[in-house]
Amino acid sequence: MSRACGEWNGRRASGIAEGWAKVRLPLDPVTEQCARCAEAGRTCPSCVQRRLYAWSLVTERGETVETAGRIMHLAPERVRELVVEEGDRRELNTLRCNSIPVQLTQSVIADALARDPDLTIGEIAHWLDMRQADFERAYLGNGNPGRPKRRVNVANASRLMVALGRAPNELEGC
C-alpha cells in the first residue's frame, strides 16, 4: 500500500498507537524533494510537519542534527535543510509589519479627546460604524477579562486615523 510521502512497511508501530509505523520520506534523488512537493510546486503539508518537528528537535530539545536524522529517519543533511527553512520562515514572520502596538492607538485617541472636549469615545466608534464596546476592545485594548489585546491590525489603525481626520502615515507603523 502506498501513501503520499511514505509507505506502509507492514509492521505495527511500537507503543500504544498501532497501525502506521513511522513513514520514511522518499526523496527524488535529482531534486531532493518528496513527490508531493515536486508535484505541487510548494511544500506539502507532510513536509511542513517534518520541518516543524526537525526544528523542534534541534532548536528546542537540543538534539544534534545527526540524532534528529535518526529519530526522523532522514539524512542529517535533509534535517539541516529543514531546520534552516523553518528558521528562515520564523525570521520572516518577525519582520512582517501587519500590526502595531495598541499603545499607539491609545495615545492617538487620548490626544484627539484632549484636543476636543466635546468628543467622546462613542462618537469615534460611531464614525467607524462600530459599537463602543467593540471600539474599546479593538483600539484601546479593553475587553473581556483575561489577557488584554496588545496589537492592532494596520488596516484598522489606518481607518481610525482617517476617522480622526488625520493621515494614516502619521501613526508610526501604518
Stockholm file with secondary structure:
# STOCKHOLM 1.0

chainA/1-174         MSRACGEWNGRRASGIAEGWAKVRLPLDPVTEQCARCAEAGRTCPSCVQRRLYAWSLVTERGETVETAGRIMHLAPERVRELVVEEGDRRELNTLRCNSIPVQLTQSVIADALARDPDLTIGEIAHWLDMRQADFERAYLGNGNPGRPKRRVNVANASRLMVALGRAPNELEGC
#=GR chainA/1-174 SS CEETTEECCSSCCSSSCCSCCCCCCCBCTTTCSBHHHHHHTSCCHHHHHHHHHHHIIIIISCCCHHHHHHHHTSCHHHHHHHHHHHHHHHHHHHHCCSEEEHHHHHHHHHHHHHHCTTCCHHHHHHHTTCCHHHHIIIIICCCSSSSCCCEEEHHHHHHHHHHTTSCGGGSTTC
#=GC SS_cons         CEETTEECCSSCCSSSCCSCCCCCCCBCTTTCSBHHHHHHTSCCHHHHHHHHHHHIIIIISCCCHHHHHHHHTSCHHHHHHHHHHHHHHHHHHHHCCSEEEHHHHHHHHHHHHHHCTTCCHHHHHHHTTCCHHHHIIIIICCCSSSSCCCEEEHHHHHHHHHHTTSCGGGSTTC
//
